[in-house]
Amino acid sequence: VRSVARQYFDGRAITEGLLNHIEVAIRAYDPCLSCATHALGRMPLDVVLIGADGAPRDHVLRSHAGDWSRPSSGAPVVPAVR
């Protein structure tokens, strides 16, 4: 996950693209999730971006249904155009 973040994180906020890359990285090491290719984009994720000072900078949740939210604001995340 750290390697993926280094390669795909834009330095500002957690994006849909970054979460998708994290999901792919996790699936590569979890045989149960690797079999679930039909569910790509629906893996529940809870990703917190921690700054160099140890303080949280961003937080995104994705439900099993594929819905996204930022718990700190309660606002839904608008997915990027594919």
C-alpha atoms as a printed R data frame, in Angstrom:
   type eleno elety resid chain resno       x       y       z
1  ATOM     1    CA   VAL     A     1   0.000   0.000   0.000
2  ATOM     2    CA   ARG     A     2   2.839   2.377   0.816
3  ATOM     3    CA   SER     A     3   4.444   1.716  -2.575
4  ATOM     4    CA   VAL     A     4   1.133   2.405  -4.338
5  ATOM     5    CA   ALA     A     5   0.680   5.630  -2.377
6  ATOM     6    CA   ARG     A     6   4.170   6.785  -3.319
7  ATOM     7    CA   GLN     A     7   3.444   6.166  -6.984
8  ATOM     8    CA   TYR     A     8  -0.157   7.421  -7.277
9  ATOM     9    CA   PHE     A     9  -0.823   9.905  -4.453
10 ATOM    10    CA   ASP     A    10  -1.007  13.481  -5.751
11 ATOM    11    CA   GLY     A    11  -0.018  15.015  -2.413
12 ATOM    12    CA   ARG     A    12  -3.366  16.709  -1.841
13 ATOM    13    CA   ALA     A    13  -6.306  14.364  -1.283
14 ATOM    14    CA   ILE     A    14  -7.339  10.735  -1.495
15 ATOM    15    CA   THR     A    15  -8.879  10.175  -4.934
16 ATOM    16    CA   GLU     A    16 -10.969   7.432  -6.499
17 ATOM    17    CA   GLY     A    17  -7.983   6.449  -8.633
18 ATOM    18    CA   LEU     A    18  -5.735   6.087  -5.590
19 ATOM    19    CA   LEU     A    19  -8.315   3.909  -3.812
20 ATOM    20    CA   ASN     A    20  -8.630   1.715  -6.898
21 ATOM    21    CA   HIS     A    21  -4.847   1.231  -6.996
22 ATOM    22    CA   ILE     A    22  -4.817   0.407  -3.264
23 ATOM    23    CA   GLU     A    23  -7.590  -2.144  -3.821
24 ATOM    24    CA   VAL     A    24  -5.611  -3.826  -6.618
25 ATOM    25    CA   ALA     A    25  -2.510  -3.979  -4.391
26 ATOM    26    CA   ILE     A    26  -4.468  -5.589  -1.541
27 ATOM    27    CA   ARG     A    27  -6.119  -8.109  -3.879
28 ATOM    28    CA   ALA     A    28  -2.689  -9.257  -5.091
29 ATOM    29    CA   TYR     A    29  -1.864 -10.533  -1.588
30 ATOM    30    CA   ASP     A    30  -5.282 -11.780  -0.428
31 ATOM    31    CA   PRO     A    31  -6.393 -14.915  -2.289
32 ATOM    32    CA   CYS     A    32 -10.036 -14.551  -1.242
33 ATOM    33    CA   LEU     A    33 -10.239 -11.013  -2.572
34 ATOM    34    CA   SER     A    34  -8.271 -11.921  -5.691
35 ATOM    35    CA   CYS     A    35 -11.060 -14.318  -6.684
36 ATOM    36    CA   ALA     A    36 -13.665 -11.588  -6.375
37 ATOM    37    CA   THR     A    37 -12.788  -9.789  -9.598
38 ATOM    38    CA   HIS     A    38 -16.486  -9.224 -10.300
39 ATOM    39    CA   ALA     A    39 -16.559  -6.880  -7.298
40 ATOM    40    CA   LEU     A    40 -13.762  -4.537  -8.415
41 ATOM    41    CA   GLY     A    41 -14.512  -1.064  -7.096
42 ATOM    42    CA   ARG     A    42 -16.766  -2.381  -4.333
43 ATOM    43    CA   MET     A    43 -14.209  -3.523  -1.782
44 ATOM    44    CA   PRO     A    44 -14.950  -1.724   1.500
45 ATOM    45    CA   LEU     A    45 -12.012   0.547   2.289
46 ATOM    46    CA   ASP     A    46 -11.213   2.950   5.119
47 ATOM    47    CA   VAL     A    47  -8.193   5.047   4.115
48 ATOM    48    CA   VAL     A    48  -6.709   7.747   6.333
49 ATOM    49    CA   LEU     A    49  -3.969  10.026   5.031
50 ATOM    50    CA   ILE     A    50  -1.521  10.842   7.836
51 ATOM    51    CA   GLY     A    51   0.770  13.870   7.481
52 ATOM    52    CA   ALA     A    52   4.445  13.996   8.454
53 ATOM    53    CA   ASP     A    53   3.408  15.481  11.809
54 ATOM    54    CA   GLY     A    54   1.198  12.454  12.527
55 ATOM    55    CA   ALA     A    55  -2.063  14.373  12.129
56 ATOM    56    CA   PRO     A    56  -4.790  13.028   9.818
57 ATOM    57    CA   ARG     A    57  -4.992  15.054   6.575
58 ATOM    58    CA   ASP     A    58  -7.788  13.240   4.729
59 ATOM    59    CA   HIS     A    59 -10.121  10.317   5.413
60 ATOM    60    CA   VAL     A    60 -12.246   8.426   2.891
61 ATOM    61    CA   LEU     A    61 -14.603   5.484   3.416
62 ATOM    62    CA   ARG     A    62 -15.936   3.246   0.653
63 ATOM    63    CA   SER     A    63 -18.796   0.863   1.445
64 ATOM    64    CA   HIS     A    64 -19.328  -2.605  -0.023
65 ATOM    65    CA   ALA     A    65 -21.936  -0.993  -2.295
66 ATOM    66    CA   GLY     A    66 -19.295   1.332  -3.735
67 ATOM    67    CA   ASP     A    67 -20.562   4.490  -1.989
68 ATOM    68    CA   TRP     A    68 -17.854   6.951  -0.873
69 ATOM    69    CA   SER     A    69 -17.829   9.469   1.952
70 ATOM    70    CA   ARG     A    70 -15.469  11.684   3.922
71 ATOM    71    CA   PRO     A    71 -16.407  11.045   7.574
72 ATOM    72    CA   SER     A    72 -14.990  14.363   8.797
73 ATOM    73    CA   SER     A    73 -17.355  16.347   6.576
74 ATOM    74    CA   GLY     A    74 -20.125  13.801   6.100
75 ATOM    75    CA   ALA     A    75 -20.197  14.786   2.438
76 ATOM    76    CA   PRO     A    76 -20.297  12.097  -0.234
77 ATOM    77    CA   VAL     A    77 -17.287  11.889  -2.499
78 ATOM    78    CA   VAL     A    78 -18.002  12.559  -6.152
79 ATOM    79    CA   PRO     A    79 -16.140   9.891  -8.152
80 ATOM    80    CA   ALA     A    80 -13.808  11.055 -10.893
81 ATOM    81    CA   VAL     A    81 -15.012  10.796 -14.461
82 ATOM    82    CA   ARG     A    82 -13.781   7.541 -15.980
